[in-house]
Amino acid sequence: MNVDQLVRSSRDLLDLDLGPDLQRAFSIYADELLAWNENVNLTAITAPEAVEMRHFLDSLAVLRAVSLSSGMRVIDVGTGAGFPGLPLRLICPAIELTLLEATAKKTAFLEHIVKRLKLNNVRVLNARAEDAGQMPDQRERYDLVLARAVAQMPVLMEYLLPFCRVGGLCVALKGESAHAETRQAETALQLLGGHLEKIIPVELPQVPETHYLVLVKKVAATPPAYPRRAGMPTKRPL
């Protein structure tokens, strides 16, 4: 699959120049995603230009909110087929990326595509967010915590903030309910050590609805009781 639309839109929206090697990598990623998707439910988006805009460019739009630097520790929670983490890793190869995904079939794809693209400093972790957030080697160790299309904000904050170091940043990629969800998450933010920084609107070509980046700064340590055991955040949101 060629990625001409991604190249043009990345330049226009983000001032990113995708050279031949990056174009080749995104093309391989798209081809492997669609090939695997015939047997494993990775995405409902299969039209080539929709993959470019709604997966790749949407992921890269995180760069509107944050600058990625060498050695930055990044985790993508509930990454699915690798979004937004892997496109960001392609653009910024010096970050240390963890892809967290609870579904084994999806982690198999992630391990495959990481190997296929010959990416280093990428770890695939097959676990639920509630369990991984209590692991000593994962808790409060990341500079940047990302999530897209995982859960409503009150639940999502219980997933994300335990991974984030104090002073670090969580970025949630959200749709048009971003403002309403964030208002509902005020109690969770206060309890878990988060502070809403801002909400940034993103207009993507060929995508009628506005997308939003919700930025939450980690200002205090998350109490040890959180995240609660698997399933509890969704059953009883904070």
C-alpha positions as CSV (number, residue, x, y, z in Angstrom):
1,M,0.0,0.0,0.0
2,N,1.4,3.4,-0.9
3,V,1.1,6.1,1.8
4,D,1.0,9.3,-0.3
5,Q,-1.9,10.8,1.6
6,L,-0.1,10.2,4.9
7,V,3.0,11.9,3.5
8,R,1.1,15.0,2.4
9,S,-1.0,15.3,5.5
10,S,1.9,14.8,7.9
11,R,3.7,17.6,6.2
12,D,0.6,19.9,6.3
13,L,-0.7,19.1,9.8
14,L,2.5,18.3,11.7
15,D,5.4,19.7,9.6
16,L,6.8,16.2,9.4
17,D,8.8,15.1,6.4
18,L,8.4,11.3,5.9
19,G,11.4,10.2,3.9
20,P,11.7,7.0,1.8
21,D,12.6,4.7,4.7
22,L,9.6,5.9,6.8
23,Q,7.3,5.6,3.8
24,R,8.4,2.1,3.3
25,A,7.9,1.2,7.0
26,F,4.4,2.7,7.1
27,S,3.6,0.8,3.9
28,I,4.8,-2.5,5.3
29,Y,2.8,-1.8,8.6
30,A,-0.4,-1.1,6.6
31,D,0.0,-4.2,4.4
32,E,0.7,-6.5,7.4
33,L,-2.2,-5.0,9.4
34,L,-4.7,-5.7,6.6
35,A,-3.3,-9.2,5.9
36,W,-3.5,-10.2,9.6
37,N,-6.9,-8.6,9.9
38,E,-8.3,-11.3,7.6
39,N,-7.8,-13.8,10.4
40,V,-7.5,-11.7,13.6
41,N,-9.8,-8.9,14.5
42,L,-7.3,-6.0,14.6
43,T,-9.3,-3.2,13.1
44,A,-12.7,-2.3,11.5
45,I,-10.9,0.3,9.3
46,T,-9.7,-1.4,6.2
47,A,-9.9,1.2,3.4
48,P,-6.3,2.3,2.6
49,E,-6.8,6.1,3.0
50,A,-8.8,5.5,6.2
51,V,-5.8,3.5,7.6
52,E,-3.5,6.4,6.7
53,M,-5.7,9.0,8.3
54,R,-7.6,7.3,11.2
55,H,-4.7,5.1,12.4
56,F,-1.4,6.5,11.3
57,L,-2.0,10.3,11.1
58,D,-4.3,10.2,14.2
59,S,-1.4,8.5,16.1
60,L,1.2,11.0,14.9
61,A,-1.1,13.9,16.0
62,V,0.1,13.2,19.5
63,L,3.1,15.3,18.4
64,R,0.9,18.3,18.5
65,A,0.9,17.9,22.3
66,V,4.3,16.5,23.3
67,S,7.9,16.4,22.1
68,L,9.5,13.0,22.1
69,S,13.1,13.0,23.2
70,S,15.9,10.4,23.2
71,G,15.5,7.9,26.0
72,M,12.0,8.9,26.9
73,R,10.1,6.0,28.4
74,V,6.7,5.7,26.7
75,I,3.9,3.1,27.3
76,D,0.8,2.7,25.1
77,V,-1.9,1.2,27.2
78,G,-4.5,-1.1,25.4
79,T,-2.5,-0.5,22.2
80,G,-4.5,-3.0,20.0
81,A,-2.7,-3.1,16.7
82,G,-0.1,-0.7,17.9
83,F,-1.8,2.7,17.9
84,P,-0.7,5.3,18.7
85,G,2.6,3.9,20.0
86,L,4.2,2.3,16.9
87,P,3.7,5.1,14.5
88,L,5.3,7.5,17.0
89,R,8.2,5.0,17.5
90,L,8.7,5.0,13.7
91,I,9.0,8.8,13.7
92,C,11.1,8.9,17.0
93,P,13.3,5.8,17.1
94,A,15.2,7.0,20.2
95,I,12.3,6.5,22.6
96,E,11.9,3.4,24.8
97,L,8.4,2.0,24.0
98,T,6.2,-0.5,25.8
99,L,3.1,-1.8,24.0
100,L,0.6,-3.1,26.6
101,E,-2.2,-5.3,25.3
102,A,-4.4,-7.9,27.1
103,T,-5.5,-9.9,24.0
104,A,-2.9,-12.6,23.1
105,K,-3.8,-12.6,19.3
106,K,-3.1,-8.9,19.2
107,T,0.2,-9.2,21.0
108,A,1.2,-11.9,18.5
109,F,0.6,-9.3,15.7
110,L,2.6,-6.7,17.7
111,E,5.5,-9.0,18.1
112,H,5.4,-9.9,14.4
113,I,5.3,-6.3,13.2
114,V,8.1,-5.2,15.6
115,K,10.3,-8.0,14.2
116,R,9.2,-7.3,10.6
117,L,10.1,-3.6,10.9
118,K,13.3,-4.5,12.8
119,L,12.5,-2.1,15.7
120,N,14.7,-2.0,18.8
121,N,13.8,-0.6,22.2
122,V,10.2,-1.9,21.9
123,R,8.7,-4.2,24.4
124,V,5.4,-6.0,23.9
125,L,3.6,-6.8,27.2
126,N,0.6,-9.2,27.3
127,A,-1.3,-8.1,30.4
128,R,-4.4,-6.2,31.6
129,A,-3.8,-2.6,32.6
130,E,-5.0,-3.3,36.1
131,D,-2.4,-6.1,36.6
132,A,0.5,-4.3,34.9
133,G,-0.1,-1.1,36.9
134,Q,0.7,-3.0,40.1
135,M,3.9,-4.6,38.7
136,P,7.0,-3.0,40.4
137,D,8.9,-2.7,37.1
138,Q,6.0,-0.9,35.5
139,R,4.6,1.3,38.2
140,E,5.3,5.0,38.0
141,R,8.3,4.5,35.7
142,Y,7.0,6.1,32.4
143,D,7.5,9.7,31.2
144,L,4.6,9.5,28.8
145,V,1.5,7.3,29.0
146,L,-0.7,7.0,25.9
147,A,-4.1,5.5,25.2
148,R,-6.6,5.6,22.3
149,A,-10.1,4.2,22.3
150,V,-9.7,2.2,25.5
151,A,-12.3,3.4,28.0
152,Q,-14.2,6.4,29.3
153,M,-12.0,9.0,31.1
154,P,-12.9,8.1,34.7
155,V,-11.9,4.5,34.0
156,L,-9.0,5.4,31.8
157,M,-7.4,7.5,34.4
158,E,-7.3,4.5,36.8
159,Y,-5.6,2.6,34.0
160,L,-3.0,5.2,33.0
161,L,-1.9,7.2,36.0
162,P,-0.4,4.3,37.9
163,F,2.2,3.9,35.1
164,C,3.1,7.6,35.0
165,R,6.0,9.0,37.0
166,V,5.3,12.1,39.1
167,G,6.0,15.0,36.7
168,G,5.2,12.8,33.7
169,L,2.3,13.2,31.2
170,C,-0.7,11.1,30.2
171,V,-2.3,11.7,26.8
172,A,-5.7,10.3,25.9
173,L,-6.8,10.3,22.3
174,K,-10.5,11.0,22.4
175,G,-13.5,11.7,20.1
176,E,-16.2,14.4,20.4
177,S,-17.1,13.4,24.0
178,A,-13.7,14.4,25.3
179,H,-14.8,17.5,27.3
180,A,-17.8,15.7,28.9
181,E,-15.8,12.7,29.8
182,T,-13.0,14.8,31.3
183,R,-15.5,16.6,33.5
184,Q,-16.8,13.2,34.7
185,A,-13.2,12.3,35.6
186,E,-12.5,15.1,38.1
187,T,-12.8,12.8,41.1
188,A,-10.6,10.2,39.6
189,L,-7.9,12.8,38.7
190,Q,-7.9,14.2,42.2
191,L,-7.7,10.8,43.8
192,L,-5.0,9.3,41.5
193,G,-2.6,12.2,41.4
194,G,-3.5,13.7,38.0
195,H,-4.2,17.3,36.9
196,L,-5.9,18.3,33.7
197,E,-3.4,20.4,31.7
198,K,-5.4,21.1,28.5
199,I,-7.5,19.6,25.7
200,I,-6.2,20.1,22.2
201,P,-8.5,19.7,19.2
202,V,-7.2,17.9,16.1
203,E,-8.8,18.1,12.6
204,L,-7.8,15.3,10.4
205,P,-8.2,15.3,6.6
206,Q,-11.1,13.2,5.4
207,V,-12.3,12.7,9.0
208,P,-15.5,14.7,9.6
209,E,-15.5,14.5,13.4
210,T,-13.0,16.5,15.6
211,H,-10.5,14.5,17.6
212,Y,-9.0,15.6,20.9
213,L,-5.8,15.1,22.8
214,V,-6.5,15.2,26.6
215,L,-3.3,16.1,28.5
216,V,-3.1,15.1,32.2
217,K,0.0,15.8,34.2
218,K,1.0,13.5,37.1
219,V,1.4,15.8,40.1
220,A,1.3,13.3,43.0
221,A,2.0,9.6,43.6
222,T,-1.0,7.3,42.9
223,P,-2.1,5.6,46.2
224,P,-1.0,1.9,46.3
225,A,-4.6,0.6,46.2
226,Y,-4.9,1.8,42.6
227,P,-5.5,0.4,40.0
228,R,-7.9,-2.0,41.7
229,R,-8.2,-5.6,40.6
230,A,-9.1,-6.5,37.1
231,G,-12.6,-5.5,36.1
232,M,-13.2,-3.2,39.1
233,P,-12.5,0.1,37.4
234,T,-15.2,-0.5,34.8
235,K,-17.7,-1.9,37.3
236,R,-17.2,0.9,39.8
237,P,-15.7,4.0,38.1
238,L,-14.1,6.5,40.5
